Amino acid sequence: MQHLEEVRNILGDVLSLGDRAQTLKEDSILLGNLPELDSMAVVNVITALEDYYDFSVDDDEISAQTFETLGSLAQFVEQKLAG
């Protein structure tokens, strides 16, 4: 995935994961595995992705599946950038 590293870094910055961010792999579970990723953090991550990639996310585009793994989040970003 082209944007996996960038998404990992954004997630790490928003959640203040420090060195733990680098342990996240494409198949790393996010929801339920990262205590920092609560409902407010999800909003902050979406906002950070919108700012970084200059796209807009509608409420109906986001689901729990989007934040299931690092890979699913990166795939969402790639889909947004593609069209």
mmCIF file of the N, C-alpha and C atoms, coordinates in Angstrom:
data_MODEL
# 
_entry.id   MODEL 
# 
loop_
_atom_site.group_PDB 
_atom_site.id 
_atom_site.type_symbol 
_atom_site.label_atom_id 
_atom_site.label_alt_id 
_atom_site.label_comp_id 
_atom_site.label_asym_id 
_atom_site.label_entity_id 
_atom_site.label_seq_id 
_atom_site.pdbx_PDB_ins_code 
_atom_site.Cartn_x 
_atom_site.Cartn_y 
_atom_site.Cartn_z 
_atom_site.occupancy 
_atom_site.B_iso_or_equiv 
_atom_site.pdbx_formal_charge 
_atom_site.auth_seq_id 
_atom_site.auth_comp_id 
_atom_site.auth_asym_id 
_atom_site.auth_atom_id 
_atom_site.pdbx_PDB_model_num 
ATOM 1   N N  . MET A 1 1  ? 0.834   -1.189 0.000  1.00 0.00 ? 1  MET A N  1 
ATOM 2   C CA . MET A 1 1  ? 0.000   0.000  0.000  1.00 0.00 ? 1  MET A CA 1 
ATOM 3   C C  . MET A 1 1  ? 0.874   1.245  0.000  1.00 0.00 ? 1  MET A C  1 
ATOM 4   N N  . GLN A 1 2  ? 0.540   2.107  -0.874 1.00 0.00 ? 2  GLN A N  1 
ATOM 5   C CA . GLN A 1 2  ? 1.356   3.285  -1.121 1.00 0.00 ? 2  GLN A CA 1 
ATOM 6   C C  . GLN A 1 2  ? 1.416   4.243  0.070  1.00 0.00 ? 2  GLN A C  1 
ATOM 7   N N  . HIS A 1 3  ? 0.333   4.390  0.799  1.00 0.00 ? 3  HIS A N  1 
ATOM 8   C CA . HIS A 1 3  ? 0.269   5.408  1.857  1.00 0.00 ? 3  HIS A CA 1 
ATOM 9   C C  . HIS A 1 3  ? 0.320   4.826  3.263  1.00 0.00 ? 3  HIS A C  1 
ATOM 10  N N  . LEU A 1 4  ? 0.681   3.574  3.397  1.00 0.00 ? 4  LEU A N  1 
ATOM 11  C CA . LEU A 1 4  ? 0.663   2.907  4.697  1.00 0.00 ? 4  LEU A CA 1 
ATOM 12  C C  . LEU A 1 4  ? 1.563   3.611  5.714  1.00 0.00 ? 4  LEU A C  1 
ATOM 13  N N  . GLU A 1 5  ? 2.768   3.939  5.320  1.00 0.00 ? 5  GLU A N  1 
ATOM 14  C CA . GLU A 1 5  ? 3.716   4.581  6.241  1.00 0.00 ? 5  GLU A CA 1 
ATOM 15  C C  . GLU A 1 5  ? 3.219   5.956  6.682  1.00 0.00 ? 5  GLU A C  1 
ATOM 16  N N  . GLU A 1 6  ? 2.676   6.729  5.742  1.00 0.00 ? 6  GLU A N  1 
ATOM 17  C CA . GLU A 1 6  ? 2.150   8.053  6.091  1.00 0.00 ? 6  GLU A CA 1 
ATOM 18  C C  . GLU A 1 6  ? 0.976   7.942  7.064  1.00 0.00 ? 6  GLU A C  1 
ATOM 19  N N  . VAL A 1 7  ? 0.069   7.003  6.788  1.00 0.00 ? 7  VAL A N  1 
ATOM 20  C CA . VAL A 1 7  ? -1.096  6.816  7.660  1.00 0.00 ? 7  VAL A CA 1 
ATOM 21  C C  . VAL A 1 7  ? -0.625  6.364  9.040  1.00 0.00 ? 7  VAL A C  1 
ATOM 22  N N  . ARG A 1 8  ? 0.362   5.477  9.096  1.00 0.00 ? 8  ARG A N  1 
ATOM 23  C CA . ARG A 1 8  ? 0.924   5.030  10.381 1.00 0.00 ? 8  ARG A CA 1 
ATOM 24  C C  . ARG A 1 8  ? 1.479   6.217  11.160 1.00 0.00 ? 8  ARG A C  1 
ATOM 25  N N  . ASN A 1 9  ? 2.203   7.079  10.482 1.00 0.00 ? 9  ASN A N  1 
ATOM 26  C CA . ASN A 1 9  ? 2.789   8.244  11.150 1.00 0.00 ? 9  ASN A CA 1 
ATOM 27  C C  . ASN A 1 9  ? 1.721   9.219  11.649 1.00 0.00 ? 9  ASN A C  1 
ATOM 28  N N  . ILE A 1 10 ? 0.698   9.443  10.842 1.00 0.00 ? 10 ILE A N  1 
ATOM 29  C CA . ILE A 1 10 ? -0.391  10.336 11.252 1.00 0.00 ? 10 ILE A CA 1 
ATOM 30  C C  . ILE A 1 10 ? -1.098  9.753  12.468 1.00 0.00 ? 10 ILE A C  1 
ATOM 31  N N  . LEU A 1 11 ? -1.408  8.464  12.409 1.00 0.00 ? 11 LEU A N  1 
ATOM 32  C CA . LEU A 1 11 ? -2.060  7.792  13.528 1.00 0.00 ? 11 LEU A CA 1 
ATOM 33  C C  . LEU A 1 11 ? -1.201  7.894  14.785 1.00 0.00 ? 11 LEU A C  1 
ATOM 34  N N  . GLY A 1 12 ? 0.082   7.655  14.635 1.00 0.00 ? 12 GLY A N  1 
ATOM 35  C CA . GLY A 1 12 ? 1.001   7.748  15.771 1.00 0.00 ? 12 GLY A CA 1 
ATOM 36  C C  . GLY A 1 12 ? 1.060   9.141  16.359 1.00 0.00 ? 12 GLY A C  1 
ATOM 37  N N  . ASP A 1 13 ? 1.069   10.151 15.500 1.00 0.00 ? 13 ASP A N  1 
ATOM 38  C CA . ASP A 1 13 ? 1.115   11.538 15.976 1.00 0.00 ? 13 ASP A CA 1 
ATOM 39  C C  . ASP A 1 13 ? -0.170  11.921 16.701 1.00 0.00 ? 13 ASP A C  1 
ATOM 40  N N  . VAL A 1 14 ? -1.310  11.619 16.095 1.00 0.00 ? 14 VAL A N  1 
ATOM 41  C CA . VAL A 1 14 ? -2.595  12.006 16.681 1.00 0.00 ? 14 VAL A CA 1 
ATOM 42  C C  . VAL A 1 14 ? -2.821  11.304 18.016 1.00 0.00 ? 14 VAL A C  1 
ATOM 43  N N  . LEU A 1 15 ? -2.445  10.025 18.079 1.00 0.00 ? 15 LEU A N  1 
ATOM 44  C CA . LEU A 1 15 ? -2.677  9.255  19.299 1.00 0.00 ? 15 LEU A CA 1 
ATOM 45  C C  . LEU A 1 15 ? -1.516  9.321  20.284 1.00 0.00 ? 15 LEU A C  1 
ATOM 46  N N  . SER A 1 16 ? -0.456  10.051 19.919 1.00 0.00 ? 16 SER A N  1 
ATOM 47  C CA . SER A 1 16 ? 0.751   10.167 20.756 1.00 0.00 ? 16 SER A CA 1 
ATOM 48  C C  . SER A 1 16 ? 1.293   8.781  21.137 1.00 0.00 ? 16 SER A C  1 
ATOM 49  N N  . LEU A 1 17 ? 1.465   7.936  20.126 1.00 0.00 ? 17 LEU A N  1 
ATOM 50  C CA . LEU A 1 17 ? 1.929   6.572  20.363 1.00 0.00 ? 17 LEU A CA 1 
ATOM 51  C C  . LEU A 1 17 ? 3.436   6.460  20.525 1.00 0.00 ? 17 LEU A C  1 
ATOM 52  N N  . GLY A 1 18 ? 4.161   7.483  20.119 1.00 0.00 ? 18 GLY A N  1 
ATOM 53  C CA . GLY A 1 18 ? 5.618   7.433  20.227 1.00 0.00 ? 18 GLY A CA 1 
ATOM 54  C C  . GLY A 1 18 ? 6.177   6.275  19.409 1.00 0.00 ? 18 GLY A C  1 
ATOM 55  N N  . ASP A 1 19 ? 7.129   5.547  19.987 1.00 0.00 ? 19 ASP A N  1 
ATOM 56  C CA . ASP A 1 19 ? 7.782   4.441  19.291 1.00 0.00 ? 19 ASP A CA 1 
ATOM 57  C C  . ASP A 1 19 ? 6.829   3.288  18.986 1.00 0.00 ? 19 ASP A C  1 
ATOM 58  N N  . ARG A 1 20 ? 5.729   3.197  19.717 1.00 0.00 ? 20 ARG A N  1 
ATOM 59  C CA . ARG A 1 20 ? 4.767   2.114  19.468 1.00 0.00 ? 20 ARG A CA 1 
ATOM 60  C C  . ARG A 1 20 ? 4.172   2.189  18.068 1.00 0.00 ? 20 ARG A C  1 
ATOM 61  N N  . ALA A 1 21 ? 4.126   3.383  17.484 1.00 0.00 ? 21 ALA A N  1 
ATOM 62  C CA . ALA A 1 21 ? 3.554   3.525  16.147 1.00 0.00 ? 21 ALA A CA 1 
ATOM 63  C C  . ALA A 1 21 ? 4.315   2.680  15.136 1.00 0.00 ? 21 ALA A C  1 
ATOM 64  N N  . GLN A 1 22 ? 5.621   2.583  15.293 1.00 0.00 ? 22 GLN A N  1 
ATOM 65  C CA . GLN A 1 22 ? 6.432   1.838  14.330 1.00 0.00 ? 22 GLN A CA 1 
ATOM 66  C C  . GLN A 1 22 ? 6.221   0.334  14.421 1.00 0.00 ? 22 GLN A C  1 
ATOM 67  N N  . THR A 1 23 ? 5.582   -0.142 15.489 1.00 0.00 ? 23 THR A N  1 
ATOM 68  C CA . THR A 1 23 ? 5.295   -1.573 15.601 1.00 0.00 ? 23 THR A CA 1 
ATOM 69  C C  . THR A 1 23 ? 4.020   -1.947 14.868 1.00 0.00 ? 23 THR A C  1 
ATOM 70  N N  . LEU A 1 24 ? 3.248   -0.943 14.426 1.00 0.00 ? 24 LEU A N  1 
ATOM 71  C CA . LEU A 1 24 ? 1.996   -1.211 13.724 1.00 0.00 ? 24 LEU A CA 1 
ATOM 72  C C  . LEU A 1 24 ? 2.285   -1.671 12.300 1.00 0.00 ? 24 LEU A C  1 
ATOM 73  N N  . LYS A 1 25 ? 1.713   -2.800 11.954 1.00 0.00 ? 25 LYS A N  1 
ATOM 74  C CA . LYS A 1 25 ? 1.848   -3.366 10.608 1.00 0.00 ? 25 LYS A CA 1 
ATOM 75  C C  . LYS A 1 25 ? 0.506   -3.254 9.891  1.00 0.00 ? 25 LYS A C  1 
ATOM 76  N N  . GLU A 1 26 ? 0.477   -3.619 8.634  1.00 0.00 ? 26 GLU A N  1 
ATOM 77  C CA . GLU A 1 26 ? -0.739  -3.512 7.832  1.00 0.00 ? 26 GLU A CA 1 
ATOM 78  C C  . GLU A 1 26 ? -1.913  -4.251 8.467  1.00 0.00 ? 26 GLU A C  1 
ATOM 79  N N  . ASP A 1 27 ? -1.648  -5.407 9.068  1.00 0.00 ? 27 ASP A N  1 
ATOM 80  C CA . ASP A 1 27 ? -2.731  -6.202 9.647  1.00 0.00 ? 27 ASP A CA 1 
ATOM 81  C C  . ASP A 1 27 ? -2.929  -5.963 11.146 1.00 0.00 ? 27 ASP A C  1 
ATOM 82  N N  . SER A 1 28 ? -2.285  -4.930 11.691 1.00 0.00 ? 28 SER A N  1 
ATOM 83  C CA . SER A 1 28 ? -2.442  -4.611 13.115 1.00 0.00 ? 28 SER A CA 1 
ATOM 84  C C  . SER A 1 28 ? -3.861  -4.130 13.396 1.00 0.00 ? 28 SER A C  1 
ATOM 85  N N  . ILE A 1 29 ? -4.483  -4.745 14.386 1.00 0.00 ? 29 ILE A N  1 
ATOM 86  C CA . ILE A 1 29 ? -5.835  -4.361 14.795 1.00 0.00 ? 29 ILE A CA 1 
ATOM 87  C C  . ILE A 1 29 ? -5.761  -3.006 15.505 1.00 0.00 ? 29 ILE A C  1 
ATOM 88  N N  . LEU A 1 30 ? -6.649  -2.085 15.128 1.00 0.00 ? 30 LEU A N  1 
ATOM 89  C CA . LEU A 1 30 ? -6.673  -0.759 15.746 1.00 0.00 ? 30 LEU A CA 1 
ATOM 90  C C  . LEU A 1 30 ? -7.779  -0.664 16.794 1.00 0.00 ? 30 LEU A C  1 
ATOM 91  N N  . LEU A 1 31 ? -9.029  -0.791 16.353 1.00 0.00 ? 31 LEU A N  1 
ATOM 92  C CA . LEU A 1 31 ? -10.154 -0.663 17.285 1.00 0.00 ? 31 LEU A CA 1 
ATOM 93  C C  . LEU A 1 31 ? -10.148 -1.817 18.279 1.00 0.00 ? 31 LEU A C  1 
ATOM 94  N N  . GLY A 1 32 ? -10.182 -1.474 19.541 1.00 0.00 ? 32 GLY A N  1 
ATOM 95  C CA . GLY A 1 32 ? -10.165 -2.484 20.589 1.00 0.00 ? 32 GLY A CA 1 
ATOM 96  C C  . GLY A 1 32 ? -8.770  -2.899 21.016 1.00 0.00 ? 32 GLY A C  1 
ATOM 97  N N  . ASN A 1 33 ? -7.776  -2.538 20.226 1.00 0.00 ? 33 ASN A N  1 
ATOM 98  C CA . ASN A 1 33 ? -6.397  -2.904 20.535 1.00 0.00 ? 33 ASN A CA 1 
ATOM 99  C C  . ASN A 1 33 ? -5.589  -1.702 21.016 1.00 0.00 ? 33 ASN A C  1 
ATOM 100 N N  . LEU A 1 34 ? -5.936  -0.525 20.545 1.00 0.00 ? 34 LEU A N  1 
ATOM 101 C CA . LEU A 1 34 ? -5.257  0.706  20.956 1.00 0.00 ? 34 LEU A CA 1 
ATOM 102 C C  . LEU A 1 34 ? -6.179  1.476  21.900 1.00 0.00 ? 34 LEU A C  1 
ATOM 103 N N  . PRO A 1 35 ? -5.877  1.482  23.193 1.00 0.00 ? 35 PRO A N  1 
ATOM 104 C CA . PRO A 1 35 ? -6.765  2.184  24.130 1.00 0.00 ? 35 PRO A CA 1 
ATOM 105 C C  . PRO A 1 35 ? -6.904  3.673  23.817 1.00 0.00 ? 35 PRO A C  1 
ATOM 106 N N  . GLU A 1 36 ? -5.904  4.234  23.149 1.00 0.00 ? 36 GLU A N  1 
ATOM 107 C CA . GLU A 1 36 ? -5.945  5.665  22.802 1.00 0.00 ? 36 GLU A CA 1 
ATOM 108 C C  . GLU A 1 36 ? -6.988  5.961  21.730 1.00 0.00 ? 36 GLU A C  1 
ATOM 109 N N  . LEU A 1 37 ? -7.402  4.943  20.977 1.00 0.00 ? 37 LEU A N  1 
ATOM 110 C CA . LEU A 1 37 ? -8.311  5.154  19.849 1.00 0.00 ? 37 LEU A CA 1 
ATOM 111 C C  . LEU A 1 37 ? -9.760  5.049  20.319 1.00 0.00 ? 37 LEU A C  1 
ATOM 112 N N  . ASP A 1 38 ? -10.223 6.126  20.953 1.00 0.00 ? 38 ASP A N  1 
ATOM 113 C CA . ASP A 1 38 ? -11.618 6.209  21.366 1.00 0.00 ? 38 ASP A CA 1 
ATOM 114 C C  . ASP A 1 38 ? -12.389 7.041  20.335 1.00 0.00 ? 38 ASP A C  1 
ATOM 115 N N  . SER A 1 39 ? -13.651 7.315  20.613 1.00 0.00 ? 39 SER A N  1 
ATOM 116 C CA . SER A 1 39 ? -14.479 8.012  19.626 1.00 0.00 ? 39 SER A CA 1 
ATOM 117 C C  . SER A 1 39 ? -13.952 9.411  19.296 1.00 0.00 ? 39 SER A C  1 
ATOM 118 N N  . MET A 1 40 ? -13.445 10.123 20.286 1.00 0.00 ? 40 MET A N  1 
ATOM 119 C CA . MET A 1 40 ? -12.878 11.452 20.005 1.00 0.00 ? 40 MET A CA 1 
ATOM 120 C C  . MET A 1 40 ? -11.594 11.336 19.182 1.00 0.00 ? 40 MET A C  1 
ATOM 121 N N  . ALA A 1 41 ? -10.805 10.325 19.464 1.00 0.00 ? 41 ALA A N  1 
ATOM 122 C CA . ALA A 1 41 ? -9.567  10.124 18.711 1.00 0.00 ? 41 ALA A CA 1 
ATOM 123 C C  . ALA A 1 41 ? -9.862  9.788  17.255 1.00 0.00 ? 41 ALA A C  1 
ATOM 124 N N  . VAL A 1 42 ? -10.930 9.026  17.025 1.00 0.00 ? 42 VAL A N  1 
ATOM 125 C CA . VAL A 1 42 ? -11.320 8.713  15.648 1.00 0.00 ? 42 VAL A CA 1 
ATOM 126 C C  . VAL A 1 42 ? -11.596 10.012 14.885 1.00 0.00 ? 42 VAL A C  1 
ATOM 127 N N  . VAL A 1 43 ? -12.323 10.918 15.503 1.00 0.00 ? 43 VAL A N  1 
ATOM 128 C CA . VAL A 1 43 ? -12.619 12.213 14.878 1.00 0.00 ? 43 VAL A CA 1 
ATOM 129 C C  . VAL A 1 43 ? -11.316 12.968 14.603 1.00 0.00 ? 43 VAL A C  1 
ATOM 130 N N  . ASN A 1 44 ? -10.404 12.952 15.552 1.00 0.00 ? 44 ASN A N  1 
ATOM 131 C CA . ASN A 1 44 ? -9.127  13.649 15.376 1.00 0.00 ? 44 ASN A CA 1 
ATOM 132 C C  . ASN A 1 44 ? -8.278  13.019 14.271 1.00 0.00 ? 44 ASN A C  1 
ATOM 133 N N  . VAL A 1 45 ? -8.302  11.705 14.169 1.00 0.00 ? 45 VAL A N  1 
ATOM 134 C CA . VAL A 1 45 ? -7.554  11.018 13.103 1.00 0.00 ? 45 VAL A CA 1 
ATOM 135 C C  . VAL A 1 45 ? -8.148  11.381 11.744 1.00 0.00 ? 45 VAL A C  1 
ATOM 136 N N  . ILE A 1 46 ? -9.466  11.361 11.637 1.00 0.00 ? 46 ILE A N  1 
ATOM 137 C CA . ILE A 1 46 ? -10.113 11.725 10.372 1.00 0.00 ? 46 ILE A CA 1 
ATOM 138 C C  . ILE A 1 46 ? -9.755  13.151 9.983  1.00 0.00 ? 46 ILE A C  1 
ATOM 139 N N  . THR A 1 47 ? -9.808  14.058 10.944 1.00 0.00 ? 47 THR A N  1 
ATOM 140 C CA . THR A 1 47 ? -9.457  15.460 10.676 1.00 0.00 ? 47 THR A CA 1 
ATOM 141 C C  . THR A 1 47 ? -8.005  15.578 10.219 1.00 0.00 ? 47 THR A C  1 
ATOM 142 N N  . ALA A 1 48 ? -7.107  14.862 10.854 1.00 0.00 ? 48 ALA A N  1 
ATOM 143 C CA . ALA A 1 48 ? -5.695  14.898 10.476 1.00 0.00 ? 48 ALA A CA 1 
ATOM 144 C C  . ALA A 1 48 ? -5.493  14.343 9.067  1.00 0.00 ? 48 ALA A C  1 
ATOM 145 N N  . LEU A 1 49 ? -6.203  13.275 8.725  1.00 0.00 ? 49 LEU A N  1 
ATOM 146 C CA . LEU A 1 49 ? -6.107  12.714 7.373  1.00 0.00 ? 49 LEU A CA 1 
ATOM 147 C C  . LEU A 1 49 ? -6.648  13.698 6.339  1.00 0.00 ? 49 LEU A C  1 
ATOM 148 N N  . GLU A 1 50 ? -7.763  14.343 6.663  1.00 0.00 ? 50 GLU A N  1 
ATOM 149 C CA . GLU A 1 50 ? -8.334  15.350 5.753  1.00 0.00 ? 50 GLU A CA 1 
ATOM 150 C C  . GLU A 1 50 ? -7.343  16.487 5.518  1.00 0.00 ? 50 GLU A C  1 
ATOM 151 N N  . ASP A 1 51 ? -6.713  16.955 6.575  1.00 0.00 ? 51 ASP A N  1 
ATOM 152 C CA . ASP A 1 51 ? -5.751  18.054 6.459  1.00 0.00 ? 51 ASP A CA 1 
ATOM 153 C C  . ASP A 1 51 ? -4.519  17.642 5.667  1.00 0.00 ? 51 ASP A C  1 
ATOM 154 N N  . TYR A 1 52 ? -3.990  16.469 5.975  1.00 0.00 ? 52 TYR A N  1 
ATOM 155 C CA . TYR A 1 52 ? -2.753  16.008 5.338  1.00 0.00 ? 52 TYR A CA 1 
ATOM 156 C C  . TYR A 1 52 ? -2.956  15.734 3.851  1.00 0.00 ? 52 TYR A C  1 
ATOM 157 N N  . TYR A 1 53 ? -4.045  15.053 3.523  1.00 0.00 ? 53 TYR A N  1 
ATOM 158 C CA . TYR A 1 53 ? -4.264  14.638 2.135  1.00 0.00 ? 53 TYR A CA 1 
ATOM 159 C C  . TYR A 1 53 ? -5.189  15.577 1.361  1.00 0.00 ? 53 TYR A C  1 
ATOM 160 N N  . ASP A 1 54 ? -5.721  16.583 2.024  1.00 0.00 ? 54 ASP A N  1 
ATOM 161 C CA . ASP A 1 54 ? -6.581  17.572 1.379  1.00 0.00 ? 54 ASP A CA 1 
ATOM 162 C C  . ASP A 1 54 ? -7.799  16.936 0.701  1.00 0.00 ? 54 ASP A C  1 
ATOM 163 N N  . PHE A 1 55 ? -8.495  16.112 1.459  1.00 0.00 ? 55 PHE A N  1 
ATOM 164 C CA . PHE A 1 55 ? -9.779  15.598 1.011  1.00 0.00 ? 55 PHE A CA 1 
ATOM 165 C C  . PHE A 1 55 ? -10.792 15.775 2.127  1.00 0.00 ? 55 PHE A C  1 
ATOM 166 N N  . SER A 1 56 ? -12.040 15.520 1.808  1.00 0.00 ? 56 SER A N  1 
ATOM 167 C CA . SER A 1 56 ? -13.112 15.678 2.775  1.00 0.00 ? 56 SER A CA 1 
ATOM 168 C C  . SER A 1 56 ? -13.806 14.331 2.982  1.00 0.00 ? 56 SER A C  1 
ATOM 169 N N  . VAL A 1 57 ? -14.140 14.033 4.236  1.00 0.00 ? 57 VAL A N  1 
ATOM 170 C CA . VAL A 1 57 ? -14.782 12.770 4.583  1.00 0.00 ? 57 VAL A CA 1 
ATOM 171 C C  . VAL A 1 57 ? -16.183 13.063 5.110  1.00 0.00 ? 57 VAL A C  1 
ATOM 172 N N  . ASP A 1 58 ? -17.175 12.420 4.507  1.00 0.00 ? 58 ASP A N  1 
ATOM 173 C CA . ASP A 1 58 ? -18.543 12.531 4.983  1.00 0.00 ? 58 ASP A CA 1 
ATOM 174 C C  . ASP A 1 58 ? -18.779 11.497 6.079  1.00 0.00 ? 58 ASP A C  1 
ATOM 175 N N  . ASP A 1 59 ? -19.693 11.801 6.985  1.00 0.00 ? 59 ASP A N  1 
ATOM 176 C CA . ASP A 1 59 ? -19.988 10.900 8.100  1.00 0.00 ? 59 ASP A CA 1 
ATOM 177 C C  . ASP A 1 59 ? -20.366 9.500  7.638  1.00 0.00 ? 59 ASP A C  1 
ATOM 178 N N  . ASP A 1 60 ? -21.099 9.407  6.535  1.00 0.00 ? 60 ASP A N  1 
ATOM 179 C CA . ASP A 1 60 ? -21.568 8.102  6.070  1.00 0.00 ? 60 ASP A CA 1 
ATOM 180 C C  . ASP A 1 60 ? -20.480 7.269  5.390  1.00 0.00 ? 60 ASP A C  1 
ATOM 181 N N  . GLU A 1 61 ? -19.283 7.828  5.219  1.00 0.00 ? 61 GLU A N  1 
ATOM 182 C CA . GLU A 1 61 ? -18.180 7.092  4.613  1.00 0.00 ? 61 GLU A CA 1 
ATOM 183 C C  . GLU A 1 61 ? -17.374 6.297  5.641  1.00 0.00 ? 61 GLU A C  1 
ATOM 184 N N  . ILE A 1 62 ? -17.556 6.620  6.901  1.00 0.00 ? 62 ILE A N  1 
ATOM 185 C CA . ILE A 1 62 ? -16.750 6.022  7.959  1.00 0.00 ? 62 ILE A CA 1 
ATOM 186 C C  . ILE A 1 62 ? -17.551 4.943  8.679  1.00 0.00 ? 62 ILE A C  1 
ATOM 187 N N  . SER A 1 63 ? -16.894 3.812  8.893  1.00 0.00 ? 63 SER A N  1 
ATOM 188 C CA . SER A 1 63 ? -17.504 2.740  9.681  1.00 0.00 ? 63 SER A CA 1 
ATOM 189 C C  . SER A 1 63 ? -16.426 2.127  10.565 1.00 0.00 ? 63 SER A C  1 
ATOM 190 N N  . ALA A 1 64 ? -16.831 1.233  11.426 1.00 0.00 ? 64 ALA A N  1 
ATOM 191 C CA . ALA A 1 64 ? -15.856 0.539  12.274 1.00 0.00 ? 64 ALA A CA 1 
ATOM 192 C C  . ALA A 1 64 ? -14.864 -0.235 11.417 1.00 0.00 ? 64 ALA A C  1 
ATOM 193 N N  . GLN A 1 65 ? -15.297 -0.716 10.263 1.00 0.00 ? 65 GLN A N  1 
ATOM 194 C CA . GLN A 1 65 ? -14.405 -1.463 9.368  1.00 0.00 ? 65 GLN A CA 1 
ATOM 195 C C  . GLN A 1 65 ? -13.263 -0.588 8.863  1.00 0.00 ? 65 GLN A C  1 
ATOM 196 N N  . THR A 1 66 ? -13.518 0.700  8.711  1.00 0.00 ? 66 THR A N  1 
ATOM 197 C CA . THR A 1 66 ? -12.472 1.619  8.261  1.00 0.00 ? 66 THR A CA 1 
ATOM 198 C C  . THR A 1 66 ? -11.296 1.616  9.234  1.00 0.00 ? 66 THR A C  1 
ATOM 199 N N  . PHE A 1 67 ? -11.596 1.531  10.524 1.00 0.00 ? 67 PHE A N  1 
ATOM 200 C CA . PHE A 1 67 ? -10.577 1.582  11.570 1.00 0.00 ? 67 PHE A CA 1 
ATOM 201 C C  . PHE A 1 67 ? -10.252 0.204  12.138 1.00 0.00 ? 67 PHE A C  1 
ATOM 202 N N  . GLU A 1 68 ? -10.619 -0.852 11.426 1.00 0.00 ? 68 GLU A N  1 
ATOM 203 C CA . GLU A 1 68 ? -10.368 -2.201 11.920 1.00 0.00 ? 68 GLU A CA 1 
ATOM 204 C C  . GLU A 1 68 ? -8.870  -2.493 12.011 1.00 0.00 ? 68 GLU A C  1 
ATOM 205 N N  . THR A 1 69 ? -8.138  -2.196 10.936 1.00 0.00 ? 69 THR A N  1 
ATOM 206 C CA . THR A 1 69 ? -6.688  -2.413 10.918 1.00 0.00 ? 69 THR A CA 1 
ATOM 207 C C  . THR A 1 69 ? -6.001  -1.197 10.315 1.00 0.00 ? 69 THR A C  1 
ATOM 208 N N  . LEU A 1 70 ? -4.693  -1.145 10.462 1.00 0.00 ? 70 LEU A N  1 
ATOM 209 C CA . LEU A 1 70 ? -3.932  -0.076 9.814  1.00 0.00 ? 70 LEU A CA 1 
ATOM 210 C C  . LEU A 1 70 ? -4.114  -0.166 8.305  1.00 0.00 ? 70 LEU A C  1 
ATOM 211 N N  . GLY A 1 71 ? -4.130  -1.380 7.786  1.00 0.00 ? 71 GLY A N  1 
ATOM 212 C CA . GLY A 1 71 ? -4.308  -1.577 6.344  1.00 0.00 ? 71 GLY A CA 1 
ATOM 213 C C  . GLY A 1 71 ? -5.655  -1.094 5.847  1.00 0.00 ? 71 GLY A C  1 
ATOM 214 N N  . SER A 1 72 ? -6.723  -1.337 6.613  1.00 0.00 ? 72 SER A N  1 
ATOM 215 C CA . SER A 1 72 ? -8.045  -0.880 6.184  1.00 0.00 ? 72 SER A CA 1 
ATOM 216 C C  . SER A 1 72 ? -8.128  0.643  6.202  1.00 0.00 ? 72 SER A C  1 
ATOM 217 N N  . LEU A 1 73 ? -7.449  1.264  7.152  1.00 0.00 ? 73 LEU A N  1 
ATOM 218 C CA . LEU A 1 73 ? -7.424  2.727  7.197  1.00 0.00 ? 73 LEU A CA 1 
ATOM 219 C C  . LEU A 1 73 ? -6.627  3.289  6.020  1.00 0.00 ? 73 LEU A C  1 
ATOM 220 N N  . ALA A 1 74 ? -5.495  2.671  5.720  1.00 0.00 ? 74 ALA A N  1 
ATOM 221 C CA . ALA A 1 74 ? -4.689  3.109  4.575  1.00 0.00 ? 74 ALA A CA 1 
ATOM 222 C C  . ALA A 1 74 ? -5.448  2.889  3.266  1.00 0.00 ? 74 ALA A C  1 
ATOM 223 N N  . GLN A 1 75 ? -6.185  1.780  3.178  1.00 0.00 ? 75 GLN A N  1 
ATOM 224 C CA . GLN A 1 75 ? -6.981  1.505  1.981  1.00 0.00 ? 75 GLN A CA 1 
ATOM 225 C C  . GLN A 1 75 ? -8.070  2.557  1.811  1.00 0.00 ? 75 GLN A C  1 
ATOM 226 N N  . PHE A 1 76 ? -8.685  2.971  2.908  1.00 0.00 ? 76 PHE A N  1 
ATOM 227 C CA . PHE A 1 76 ? -9.686  4.040  2.846  1.00 0.00 ? 76 PHE A CA 1 
ATOM 228 C C  . PHE A 1 76 ? -9.069  5.310  2.281  1.00 0.00 ? 76 PHE A C  1 
ATOM 229 N N  . VAL A 1 77 ? -7.884  5.674  2.762  1.00 0.00 ? 77 VAL A N  1 
ATOM 230 C CA . VAL A 1 77 ? -7.189  6.869  2.270  1.00 0.00 ? 77 VAL A CA 1 
ATOM 231 C C  . VAL A 1 77 ? -6.927  6.745  0.770  1.00 0.00 ? 77 VAL A C  1 
ATOM 232 N N  . GLU A 1 78 ? -6.443  5.582  0.332  1.00 0.00 ? 78 GLU A N  1 
ATOM 233 C CA . GLU A 1 78 ? -6.144  5.391  -1.073 1.00 0.00 ? 78 GLU A CA 1 
ATOM 234 C C  . GLU A 1 78 ? -7.394  5.482  -1.938 1.00 0.00 ? 78 GLU A C  1 
ATOM 235 N N  . GLN A 1 79 ? -8.515  4.982  -1.445 1.00 0.00 ? 79 GLN A N  1 
ATOM 236 C CA . GLN A 1 79 ? -9.776  5.097  -2.170 1.00 0.00 ? 79 GLN A CA 1 
ATOM 237 C C  . GLN A 1 79 ? -10.213 6.553  -2.273 1.00 0.00 ? 79 GLN A C  1 
ATOM 238 N N  . LYS A 1 80 ? -10.047 7.304  -1.195 1.00 0.00 ? 80 LYS A N  1 
ATOM 239 C CA . LYS A 1 80 ? -10.399 8.729  -1.217 1.00 0.00 ? 80 LYS A CA 1 
ATOM 240 C C  . LYS A 1 80 ? -9.526  9.481  -2.217 1.00 0.00 ? 80 LYS A C  1 
ATOM 241 N N  . LEU A 1 81 ? -8.260  9.168  -2.268 1.00 0.00 ? 81 LEU A N  1 
ATOM 242 C CA . LEU A 1 81 ? -7.350  9.869  -3.161 1.00 0.00 ? 81 LEU A CA 1 
ATOM 243 C C  . LEU A 1 81 ? -7.586  9.482  -4.621 1.00 0.00 ? 81 LEU A C  1 
ATOM 244 N N  . ALA A 1 82 ? -8.086  8.287  -4.840 1.00 0.00 ? 82 ALA A N  1 
ATOM 245 C CA . ALA A 1 82 ? -8.330  7.807  -6.201 1.00 0.00 ? 82 ALA A CA 1 
ATOM 246 C C  . ALA A 1 82 ? -9.586  8.408  -6.822 1.00 0.00 ? 82 ALA A C  1 
ATOM 247 N N  . GLY A 1 83 ? -10.454 8.905  -5.953 1.00 0.00 ? 83 GLY A N  1 
ATOM 248 C CA . GLY A 1 83 ? -11.611 9.447  -6.633 1.00 0.00 ? 83 GLY A CA 1 
ATOM 249 C C  . GLY A 1 83 ? -12.715 9.918  -5.820 1.00 0.00 ? 83 GLY A C  1 
# 
